[in-house]
C-alpha cells in the first residue's frame, strides 16, 4: 500500500527492550501487530514471582502501551490471543480483560500452554486497526 511500510518502529521507551529479535509492534496494511506481551515492567523487571492477577494486569498494560505508541488504542483492537499457563486462571483473566476492554469486543482466542518463558503465567498478543 502506498505510504505504508512493514518496517518496525523504533524501540518505545514505555516498554522494556525486547529480549529477542523482535519489536513490540509493527504496522502494515493499515494494521498494528502487537508482539506477545509478557508481564515485564518498563524498567525491565520480570514479574515471574508475582500473582497471576498482577502478571495479567502488567501484560494488559503492555499491550495498551504498545497500541498507544503505535497511534492506535484498545477501541481499535480487532483480535487478541491470550496464552495462559493454566486454564484455571481464565476466570480471573476474563474479569480483568473485560474491565480493561470496556466496550470494545475484539475477536479472541485463549490458548492453554505449558509454563511460559521465564516462568510467566500469561502472554498476550493483538492486532488492531491503525489510526485512520
N, C-alpha and C positions, 0 to 999 in steps of 0.2 A: 504494500500500500504506500502511496506517495507520502513522504514525510515521516513514516514510521520506521522504526528500526527494532531489530531483535537484540541490539546491544544492551547489556545490562547497565544500570545506573551505577554511579559511584557509591562506595560504601557509606550508608547513612550513619550518622553519629548517634541516633536514638536507639540503635540496636548494637549488640556486641558484634565484633568482627566474626565472620563465619570461620569455623574450624576446618572447613574443607574447601574444595574447588567449586564454589557456587556463590551466588549473590542472594540476598534476602528477597529480592523481587526483580523482575524484568518485565518489559512491556513489549507488545507486538500485536498487530491486528486489532487495535482498539481494546485490548485486554491487559490486565495486570495479573501476572502469575506470581504468587507468593510461595516461596520455598517453605518446606516444612519448618515450622517454628517450634522450638523447644523451650522449656522453662529456664531460660538464661536471661539474667538481667542485663541492662545496657552496659554495666561495667564489667560484664563477663562472668558474674557469679552464677555457678550452676546450682540450681535448686533441687538436686537429686535427693537430698535428705528431707526436703520439705514435704508437707502433707499433699495429698492428691489435689485438694482444693486450691492450695497456694500455687502448685505447679500449673494447674489448669488456668488460673487467673493470669499468671505470667505469660503462658503461651498465647492466650487470647489477646493480652495486651500487646504482645509482639506482633501478632497478625495485624491488629489495629494500627500499630506504629508503621509497619511496612506499607499498609494501604494509604495512610496519610502521607507518608513520604513519597509515594508514587502518584499523589494527587487524586486518589480515589477515596473510598470510605466504606464503612460497614454497609451503608444503604445501597451500595453498588455491587455487593457480593453476588456472584452467580452460582458458585459451587464451593463447598467446604468438605474436606476429607479429614477425619479425626482418627488418629491411631491411639488406642488405649492398651496398656499392658495387661489390663484386667477388665473384662466387660462388666464386672460388678461395680466398676466406677462410673458406669454410664448414667445412672440416675443423678448423681451429683453433677457430672459434667453437663447433662442436659439442662439442669436448673440454671447453672452458671451461664451456659451458652445462650439460653433463652433471654436472660436478663441482659447479656452483652449485645445480642442482636436487636432487641427492641422489636420494631415492626417488620424488620427485614426477614425474608423467608427464602434463603437460597437453597438450591439442591444440596443434599448432603449424603455422606457415606460415613459409617462408623466401622472401623476395622480393628477387631481384637488381634493383638500380637503377642509375641513373647516379650520379654523385657526389652525396652528400647535402649538406644545408645546412652552411655553414661549412667544407666540405671534410672532414667526418667520414666515417668508413668504416662505421659501424654505428648503427642506431637500433632500439629495442625497445619495443613496446607490449604490454599484457597486460590480461586480465580475470581476476578472482579472486572467489571467494565471500567475502562479508563475514563477520566474526566472528559466530558463532551465538550 
